[in-house]
Amino acid sequence: MKIFTCQDRLEDIMTCIYDAWAEALRIGHDQVQLRKEPVFQQTMFDEYIHVDRDCGKAEKVIRSIRRDISEEAYLDVYYATLAVQEDALQIIYNFLRVGFAVGKTVLEQYSNPHVMRMLELRRRVSNESHHFREFARFQSMDNQVYVSHLEPKNDVIMLVGRHFADRMPSEYWMIIDDNRKTACVHPKDGSNYLRYLTDSEFETLRKTEDYEDSYTKMWRTFFQAIAIKERENYVCQRNLFPIWKRKHAVEFTIGK
């Protein structure tokens, strides 16, 4: 078995699919597997092949999906590349095998397990993105830049950033993924872009959560004022806003 591995980035993933597919045409699709790095435990009798990004190859894969399957199928694939699941890359590959065989009707193949696993991946990523759009909290730095820290399981900050680009188009802001040390940066009246942070940049930006302004205090006061003690339901609250998502929500840092 040949196992192709790559970094967890879109261009790397598409290049990995390209190289694995080319090899599969020679030895068979069942003789190749794909995994995201890092691979923590390698098997003894398999051959591991690291793949570096190649923008040309990545563009060919993306263009083929859009042309030979559909735009909607590519959107599903894109969402799946953001998933944290260890086997996400293999799920994408299996889905594409079905998609290139049947064309644009692939998303209607609900009885196919490879299609259903792909749709499940998209649902998970989409749901988490939607959740963090509701619960992202921005803090102002000298009324010039707004910064929000998140720690999502899936790589959703660019999806979250797309939401705020429509609502804060004339502000400087950034959304930082503390797990991956990446930032979705939005310049004033510009377009979002992804920035991979160095360790020193990340440590500097972590300190932004120590900043407080009048709006931070007003939000905390509002959060306490609207609460009805007799109607407190911590079980329901944890279901709607799980504890692991609260780390960067200012209303839950009262008294710290």
C-alpha positions in Angstrom: 0.0 0.0 0.0 1.3 3.5 -0.9 0.2 6.2 1.5 0.4 9.8 0.3 0.7 12.4 3.0 0.7 16.2 3.0 0.2 19.3 5.2 -3.2 20.4 6.2 -3.6 23.2 3.6 -5.8 23.4 0.6 -3.1 23.5 -2.1 -1.2 20.7 -0.4 -4.3 18.5 -0.2 -5.2 19.1 -3.9 -1.6 18.3 -4.9 -1.7 15.1 -2.8 -4.9 14.0 -4.6 -3.3 14.7 -8.0 -0.2 12.6 -7.2 -2.2 9.8 -5.6 -4.6 9.6 -8.5 -1.8 9.5 -11.0 -0.2 6.6 -9.1 -3.6 4.9 -8.7 -4.1 4.9 -12.5 -1.0 2.7 -12.6 -1.5 0.4 -9.6 -5.2 0.8 -8.8 -7.2 3.1 -6.5 -7.4 0.4 -3.8 -3.7 0.4 -3.5 -3.3 4.0 -2.4 -4.4 5.9 0.7 -4.2 9.6 1.7 -3.5 11.1 5.1 -2.9 14.5 6.6 0.3 15.2 8.4 1.5 14.6 11.0 1.1 10.8 10.8 1.7 9.7 14.4 2.1 6.0 13.8 3.3 4.5 10.6 2.6 0.9 9.6 5.6 -1.4 8.9 4.8 -2.7 5.4 3.4 0.5 3.8 5.3 3.1 1.8 4.8 6.6 2.9 5.2 9.4 0.3 5.3 13.0 1.4 3.8 15.5 -1.1 4.7 19.2 -1.3 2.3 21.7 -2.7 2.3 22.4 -6.4 -0.1 25.2 -7.4 -0.3 24.0 -11.0 -1.4 20.5 -9.9 -3.8 21.9 -7.3 -5.5 24.1 -9.8 -5.9 21.2 -12.2 -7.7 19.2 -9.6 -10.0 22.1 -8.6 -10.8 22.9 -12.2 -11.6 19.2 -12.9 -14.0 19.0 -10.0 -15.8 22.1 -11.1 -16.0 21.1 -14.7 -16.6 17.3 -14.5 -18.7 17.2 -11.4 -20.2 20.5 -10.2 -19.5 23.7 -8.4 -21.6 22.4 -5.4 -19.4 19.3 -5.3 -16.3 21.4 -5.1 -17.8 23.4 -2.3 -18.4 20.2 -0.4 -14.8 19.2 -1.0 -13.5 22.6 0.1 -15.5 22.3 3.4 -14.1 18.8 3.9 -10.5 20.1 3.6 -11.2 22.2 6.7 -12.3 19.2 8.7 -10.2 18.0 11.6 -11.1 14.3 11.2 -8.0 12.2 10.7 -9.5 10.4 7.7 -10.9 13.5 6.0 -8.4 13.4 3.1 -9.3 9.8 2.4 -13.0 10.6 2.5 -12.5 13.4 -0.1 -10.6 11.0 -2.4 -13.3 8.3 -2.1 -15.9 10.9 -2.9 -14.0 12.1 -6.0 -13.8 8.5 -7.2 -17.6 8.4 -7.2 -18.0 11.9 -8.5 -15.8 11.5 -11.6 -17.6 8.3 -12.4 -21.2 9.6 -12.2 -20.8 13.3 -12.7 -23.0 16.0 -11.2 -25.6 13.6 -9.9 -23.1 12.4 -7.2 -24.7 14.6 -4.6 -28.0 12.7 -5.1 -26.3 9.3 -4.4 -27.6 9.1 -0.8 -27.2 5.4 -0.7 -23.5 5.6 -1.4 -21.5 5.6 1.9 -18.6 7.7 0.4 -21.1 10.4 -0.6 -22.8 10.3 2.8 -19.5 10.6 4.7 -18.6 13.6 2.6 -22.0 15.3 3.3 -21.5 14.6 7.0 -18.1 16.3 7.0 -19.6 19.3 5.3 -22.4 19.4 7.9 -20.0 19.3 10.8 -17.8 22.1 9.4 -20.7 24.2 8.4 -22.4 23.9 11.9 -19.2 24.8 13.7 -18.7 27.8 11.4 -22.3 28.9 12.1 -21.8 28.5 15.9 -18.6 30.7 15.9 -20.3 33.3 13.8 -22.7 33.7 16.6 -20.2 33.6 19.5 -17.1 35.4 18.2 -16.2 38.3 20.5 -14.1 41.2 19.2 -12.0 43.4 21.4 -10.8 46.8 20.4 -7.2 47.8 20.4 -7.1 51.6 20.7 -10.2 51.9 18.6 -8.1 51.0 15.5 -8.2 47.2 15.2 -10.7 44.7 16.4 -9.3 41.2 17.4 -11.2 38.0 18.1 -9.6 34.8 19.4 -11.2 31.4 18.6 -10.2 27.8 19.2 -12.3 25.8 16.8 -11.9 22.1 16.2 -12.2 22.5 12.4 -10.3 25.2 10.4 -13.3 27.5 10.1 -11.9 31.0 10.6 -12.1 32.0 6.9 -15.7 30.9 6.8 -16.4 33.0 9.9 -14.4 35.9 8.4 -16.6 35.9 5.3 -19.6 36.6 7.6 -18.0 39.6 9.3 -16.6 41.0 6.0 -20.2 41.7 5.1 -21.0 43.3 8.4 -17.8 45.2 9.2 -16.4 46.1 5.7 -14.9 49.4 6.8 -13.1 48.3 9.9 -9.6 46.8 10.5 -10.1 43.4 12.2 -8.7 39.9 12.5 -9.9 36.6 13.7 -7.2 34.4 15.2 -7.2 30.6 15.4 -5.2 29.9 18.6 -5.1 26.2 17.8 -3.4 26.6 14.4 -1.7 29.9 14.9 -3.4 31.4 11.8 -5.3 34.6 11.3 -8.1 35.8 9.0 -7.1 39.4 8.4 -9.5 42.1 7.0 -8.0 45.4 6.0 -10.4 48.4 5.9 -12.6 48.2 2.7 -10.4 45.3 1.5 -10.7 41.5 1.1 -10.0 38.9 3.7 -6.7 36.9 3.5 -5.2 34.1 5.6 -2.0 34.8 7.5 0.2 32.1 9.1 1.6 33.6 12.3 5.1 33.2 13.6 5.5 32.2 17.2 6.5 35.7 18.2 3.6 37.2 16.3 1.2 34.8 17.9 2.5 35.5 21.4 2.1 39.2 20.9 -1.5 38.8 19.6 -2.4 36.6 22.5 -2.0 39.6 24.8 -4.8 41.5 23.0 -7.3 39.6 25.2 -5.9 41.6 28.2 -7.2 44.8 26.6 -10.6 46.1 27.8 -12.7 49.1 26.7 -16.0 50.6 27.6 -17.9 48.2 25.2 -16.4 45.1 27.0 -17.8 46.4 30.3 -21.1 47.3 28.7 -21.5 43.8 27.2 -20.7 42.2 30.6 -23.3 44.4 32.3 -25.9 43.6 29.7 -25.2 39.9 30.0 -25.8 40.1 33.8 -28.8 42.5 33.5 -30.9 40.4 31.2 -30.4 37.2 33.2 -33.4 36.0 35.2 -32.1 34.1 38.2 -35.3 32.0 38.6 -35.0 30.8 35.0 -31.3 29.8 35.1 -30.7 26.5 33.3 -27.1 25.6 33.1 -27.7 22.3 31.3 -29.5 24.1 28.5 -26.8 26.8 28.4 -24.0 24.2 28.1 -25.9 22.5 25.2 -26.3 25.8 23.3 -22.9 27.2 24.2 -20.5 24.3 25.2 -17.9 25.1 27.8 -15.0 24.5 25.4 -16.2 27.4 23.2 -16.4 29.9 26.1 -12.7 30.4 26.7 -12.6 33.7 24.7 -16.2 34.9 25.4 -15.9 38.0 27.5 -19.2 37.5 29.3 -17.7 34.3 30.9 -14.6 36.0 32.1 -16.4 38.1 34.7 -14.3 38.4 37.8 -11.0 37.2 36.2 
